[in-house]
Amino acid sequence: MLKKPNRGIQQFGVLVNLLRDRQSFLEEIRQGIRLQNKISSLFVTSSIFFAIYGAIIGASNSWAQALSSAIAILNEL
């Protein structure tokens, strides 16, 4: 029995494909292959990384500031 891949892992799979083979990734975009999947996956992964960045920047003051910064960055998206 085949298991359906975890959606969270798929989100990062698109990012890994972009980083590993940029030329074929961009060619798929030009051809319109799975555009909606690529857009949503890159949006989710970039949001996660922006939140992590905000938490790291805010952590220089306190844990509350770290949490606040992470949420503030997500609200800006």
Secondary structure, 3 states (H helix, E strand, C coil): CCCCCCHHHHHHHHHHHHHHCHHHHHHHHHHCCCHHHHHHHHHHHHHHHHHHHHHHHHCCCCHHHHHHHHHHHHHHC
